[in-house]
Amino acid sequence: MPTDIASRFPGAAYIDPTARVFGKVEIGEGSSLWPSVANRVNAMLYHRNALAYARGEHRAWDGPDYEAAARQWKREAERQFADRYGS
């Protein structure tokens, strides 16, 4: 990965300093690259919702259980990020 991600995607609207890009990737003009932690937590929340939806539970994205799970996934993703890339 080049040290300067911005040079790979000159039309990007926003590139977070912690963003990581691997492989042959295209980013459209005006697109954004968000922090690694935010993307990982977002993926976990989508996964949780997909599993709930498959069970017929269509409101799995709110409530105390959801909020606790989201906080835990964020802490874990931040820990993994710090372990790999430093704080």
Contact map, one row per residue, 1 for C-alpha under 8 A:
111010000000000000001110000000000000000000000000000000000000000000000000000000000000000
111110000000000000000000000000000000000000000000000000000000000000000000000000000000000
111110000000000000000000000000000000000000000000000000000000000000000000000000000000000
011111110000000000000000000000000000000000000000000000000000000000000000000000000000000
111111111000001000001000000000000000000000000000000000000000000000000000000000000000000
000111111101001000000000000000000000000000000000000000000000000000000000000000000000000
000111111100000000000000000000000000000000000000000000000000000000000000000000000000000
000111111100000000000000000000000000000000000000000000000000000000000000000000000000000
000011111111000000000000011010000000000000000000000000000000000000000000000000000000000
000001111111000000000000000010000000000000000000000000000000000000000000000000000000000
000000001111100000000000000111100000000000000000000000000000000000000000000000000000000
000001001111111000000000001111111000000000000000000000000000000000000000000000000000000
000000000011111000000000000011110000000000000000000000000000000000000000000000000000000
000000000001111100000000000001111100000000000000000000000000000000000000000000000000000
000011000001111110100000000000011100000000000000000000000000000000000000000000000000000
000000000000011111100000000000001110000000000000000000000000000000000000000000000000000
000000000000001111100000000000000010000000000000000000000000000000000000000000000000000
000000000000000111110000000000000111000000000000000000000000000000000000000000000000000
000000000000001111111000000000001111000000000000000000000000000000000000000000000000000
000000000000000001111100000000000001000000000000000000000000000000000000000000000000000
100010000000000000111110100000000000000000000000000000000000000000000000000000000000000
100000000000000000011111100000000000000000000000000000000000000000000000000000000000000
100000000000000000001111100000000000000000000000000000000000000000000000000000000000000
000000000000000000000111110000000000000000000000000000000000000000000000000000000000000
000000000000000000001111111000000000000000000000000000000000000000000000000000000000000
000000001000000000000001111100000000000000000000000000000000000000000000000000000000000
000000001001000000000000111110110000000000000000000000000000000000000000000000000000000
000000000011000000000000011111100000000000000000000000000000000000000000000000000000000
000000001111100000000000001111100000000000000000000000000000000000000000000000000000000
000000000011110000000000000111110000000000000000000000000000000000000000000000000000000
000000000011110000000000001111111000000000000000000000000000000000000000000000000000000
000000000001111000000000001001111100000000000000000000000000000000000000000000000000000
000000000001011100100000000000111110000000000000000000000000000000000000000000000000000
000000000000011101100000000000011111011000000000000000000000000000000000000000000000000
000000000000000111100000000000001111111000000000000000000000000000000000000000000000000
000000000000000001110000000000000111111100000000000000000000000000000000000000001000000
000000000000000000000000000000000011111110000000000000000000000000000000010011001000000
000000000000000000000000000000000111111111000000000000000000000000000000010000000000000
000000000000000000000000000000000111111111100000000000000000000000000000000000000000000
000000000000000000000000000000000001111111110000000000000000000000000000000010000000000
000000000000000000000000000000000000111111111000000000000000000000000100110010000000000
000000000000000000000000000000000000011111111100000000000000000000000000000000000000000
000000000000000000000000000000000000001111111110000000000000000000000000000000000000000
000000000000000000000000000000000000000111111111000000000000000000000000100000000000000
000000000000000000000000000000000000000011111111100000000000100000000100000000000000000
000000000000000000000000000000000000000001111111110000000000000000000000000000000000000
000000000000000000000000000000000000000000111111111000000000000000000000000000000000000
000000000000000000000000000000000000000000011111111100000001000000000000000000000000000
000000000000000000000000000000000000000000001111111110000101100000000000000000000000000
000000000000000000000000000000000000000000000111111111000000000000000000000000000000000
000000000000000000000000000000000000000000000011111111100000000000000000000000000000000
000000000000000000000000000000000000000000000001111111111101000000000000000000000000000
000000000000000000000000000000000000000000000000111111111101000000000000000000000000000
000000000000000000000000000000000000000000000000011111111000000000000000000000000000000
000000000000000000000000000000000000000000000000001111111000000000000000000000000000000
000000000000000000000000000000000000000000000000000111111100000000000000000000000000000
000000000000000000000000000000000000000000000000000111111111000000000000000000000000000
000000000000000000000000000000000000000000000000100110011111000000000000000000000000000
000000000000000000000000000000000000000000000000000000001111110000000000000000000000000
000000000000000000000000000000000000000000000001100110001111111001000000000000000000000
000000000000000000000000000000000000000000001000100000000011111001000000000000000000000
000000000000000000000000000000000000000000000000000000000011111111100000000000000000000
000000000000000000000000000000000000000000000000000000000001111111100000000000000000000
000000000000000000000000000000000000000000000000000000000000011111110000000000000000000
000000000000000000000000000000000000000000000000000000000000011111111000000000000000000
000000000000000000000000000000000000000000000000000000000001111111111100000000000000000
000000000000000000000000000000000000000000000000000000000000011111111110000000000000000
000000000000000000000000000000000000000000000000000000000000000111111111000000000000000
000000000000000000000000000000000000000000000000000000000000000011111111100000000000000
000000000000000000000000000000000000000010001000000000000000000001111111110000000000000
000000000000000000000000000000000000000000000000000000000000000000111111111000000000000
000000000000000000000000000000000000000000000000000000000000000000011111111100000000000
000000000000000000000000000000000000000010010000000000000000000000001111111110000000000
000000000000000000000000000000000000110010000000000000000000000000000111111111000000000
000000000000000000000000000000000000000000000000000000000000000000000011111111100000000
000000000000000000000000000000000000000000000000000000000000000000000001111111110000000
000000000000000000000000000000000000100110000000000000000000000000000000111111111000000
000000000000000000000000000000000000100000000000000000000000000000000000011111111100000
000000000000000000000000000000000000000000000000000000000000000000000000001111111110000
000000000000000000000000000000000000000000000000000000000000000000000000000111111111000
000000000000000000000000000000000001100000000000000000000000000000000000000011111111111
000000000000000000000000000000000000000000000000000000000000000000000000000001111111111
000000000000000000000000000000000000000000000000000000000000000000000000000000111111111
000000000000000000000000000000000000000000000000000000000000000000000000000000011111110
000000000000000000000000000000000000000000000000000000000000000000000000000000001111111
000000000000000000000000000000000000000000000000000000000000000000000000000000001111111
000000000000000000000000000000000000000000000000000000000000000000000000000000001110111
